[in-house]
Amino acid sequence: MSNTAAFSRRQVTRPRRSFSEDELLRQFLDQAPRDLSPAARVARARLVAAGLLVAGLAFQWWFLGLIA
């Protein structure tokens, strides 16, 4: 293997996470709700979709107001 191939492979591999980053990730994942019922998942998805729709419409109205 040539030196350039070894160098490019070394750049692609990610460095190992330190313990503090692992601990922060673990704490973040512990806060996430794990056991949502299917109905709760559907309700959450609908709320997110409605929020995105409202945000999109608000942006559209704002943008049309800018160019009008």
C-alpha positions as CSV (number, residue, x, y, z in Angstrom):
1,M,0.0,0.0,0.0
2,S,1.3,3.4,-0.9
3,N,1.7,6.2,1.6
4,T,-1.1,8.3,0.1
5,A,-3.6,5.4,0.5
6,A,-2.6,4.9,4.1
7,F,-2.9,8.7,4.7
8,S,-6.3,9.0,3.2
9,R,-7.5,5.9,5.1
10,R,-6.3,7.5,8.4
11,Q,-8.2,10.6,7.6
12,V,-11.5,8.8,7.1
13,T,-11.5,6.8,10.3
14,R,-13.1,8.7,13.2
15,P,-11.2,9.3,16.4
16,R,-12.3,7.3,19.4
17,R,-14.7,9.3,21.6
18,S,-13.4,10.3,25.0
19,F,-15.1,9.1,28.1
20,S,-16.7,12.5,28.8
21,E,-18.4,12.5,25.3
22,D,-19.7,9.0,25.9
23,E,-21.0,10.1,29.3
24,L,-22.7,13.1,27.8
25,L,-24.3,11.0,25.1
26,R,-25.5,8.5,27.6
27,Q,-27.1,11.3,29.7
28,F,-28.8,12.7,26.7
29,L,-30.2,9.3,25.7
30,D,-31.4,8.7,29.2
31,Q,-33.6,11.8,28.9
32,A,-35.3,10.6,25.7
33,P,-38.7,8.9,26.1
34,R,-38.2,5.2,25.3
35,D,-41.5,3.5,25.8
36,L,-44.1,5.5,23.9
37,S,-47.2,3.7,22.9
38,P,-48.0,3.5,19.2
39,A,-50.9,6.0,19.7
40,A,-48.5,8.4,21.4
41,R,-46.0,8.0,18.5
42,V,-48.7,8.8,16.0
43,A,-49.8,11.8,18.0
44,R,-46.2,13.1,18.3
45,A,-45.7,12.6,14.5
46,R,-48.9,14.6,13.8
47,L,-47.9,17.4,16.1
48,V,-44.5,17.6,14.4
49,A,-46.1,17.6,11.0
50,A,-48.6,20.3,12.0
51,G,-45.8,22.4,13.4
52,L,-43.7,22.1,10.2
53,L,-46.8,23.0,8.1
54,V,-47.5,26.1,10.2
55,A,-43.8,27.1,10.1
56,G,-43.7,26.6,6.3
57,L,-46.8,28.7,5.8
58,A,-45.5,31.5,8.1
59,F,-42.3,31.6,6.1
60,Q,-44.1,31.6,2.8
61,W,-46.3,34.5,3.9
62,W,-43.3,36.4,5.3
63,F,-41.4,35.8,2.0
64,L,-44.3,36.9,-0.1
65,G,-44.6,40.0,2.0
66,L,-40.9,40.8,1.3
67,I,-41.2,40.6,-2.5
68,A,-44.7,42.2,-2.8
